[in-house]
């Protein structure tokens, strides 16, 4: 177990290093000049040169790369080109927003997806099965921005017009400030992210359950005279949940790097917004920092999924 | 009164290709402590019929009755049936690895069985699980009780299944090909274990198998099934020495030890019919060496033949044409030829 962890962490660090290098390299291959952009149209050559010197862009690429890696190893991702804040503090502002959005949405879609999936699987080809599968596909086919806007139109705008102010249109209140307001501001984003994603989980759970419920050990469970609910949940779902949780870990890991569309639709100042703005401003240190963070989330999510797998299934040994 | 009396059981399934008639009218009885063997090829309906009796077939059309201690299992409510299942009628299955839940410890699974039917504490149930594992011959049961099924060998898994099945001292054990997935040496051990426990607990057993050797070993009475129908029903001695049905004769003839060394293995030509399109008349007639014209037109009912005390067979051959010796076989062939030629004369 420990050996497994050590190996996976080393492997993860290597992945992150490769990601950082690729992103870094892309910025030098792409034909653009950050100093020129930052200096503005009117600037003369000296101003541009001065900015270039300030940012360290006149140093040899390898030396820039070396100092970037060295600082990154010490948790210093440099300073943003566009506003002189450190990248870590920019991330520090955005991260709680994204984590709030993703964790809430993820729990919602997990519960929604798994319960509906089990329901559909235990009554295959029934009305319940067909209806839920239909709904799931409907939301699955819907682009996030459209669903977000529709929810805003119906639950914020229309209700607002008749004087009902349950759902705010945009913004974020930190949990530490006011948990109730925090949840109120996040309900619509949570719904959006959950509805779009739940379909995958319904289908995954349904398929996995259908397979498991045909297994011999389910027949044994029924032959033992257990209650139907117990057969379905303790025996069926217990075995069917493994692939679902694997997908869950990877999805959450990916989204934590920034739920770009949802954050933009609902004006949430999270990492997704930061990705968009730093890309638009060609803010190299911030972009690299965000890409690294997103990759780190995926790497960590994968390690957690592997550990979870061995906890859930006694037959899986980590080595 | 018999412990279990099944009368005219029919089971069919709707499939996209039509109605699959898996069981087409079987009747049998099991007395307390007795062993009934059900023999047949795969797809003959032997597993379906027993699983239907305890309510384990889903989406099937079922008719007939199955009285267990006088109460019809087929019309019982689900909750009533649940109290019978596991506690009164227990089952073991072919593949012990896939029949045990891979995510739960063996002991946990036995404890669950006990606590589903009896209000005992977890500690008490666990103590009994350890005892049961010891009883079925698992070494150091107090440690192995916490193993997962994959840590057990094939034979030990089936022992654990048996321990679970016998946990509540059921009156009837349905063993559905319990040794098919096991090594030959382990097979013998498992059969010996079942026999020992049956004697100890007085449990009646329905032994489902395609292996006539197992029937010879354990059964009191035997039902031979083919294409969802009973072909022959009798006691074990009569089955081996004075079979009436040509299918039974074929099964016995295909045993390796018949004829000794060097003689070629006999087999029944052809394959069992699809249960979606069972042939008209006797279902076995396309493969039968004695087939007469009548066999293709009329389905023979189960009727009394002269082998044993309660010996029934579904074949148009004369009731007294029983046995496997050369004489009998020749007589049967003669009878069959007469059956064919008389029909030809009639048509001429």
Interface residues (C-beta under 8 A of the other chain):
Chain A: X215 X216 X217 X219 X220 X221 X222 X223 X224 X225 X226 X227 X228 X230 X235 X238 X239 X312 X313 X314 X315
Chain B: X51 X54 X56 X78 X82 X83 X84 X85 X86 X87 X90 X91 X93 X95 X98 X99 X100 X101 X102 X103 X104 X112 X113 X116 X117 X148 X150 X161 X164
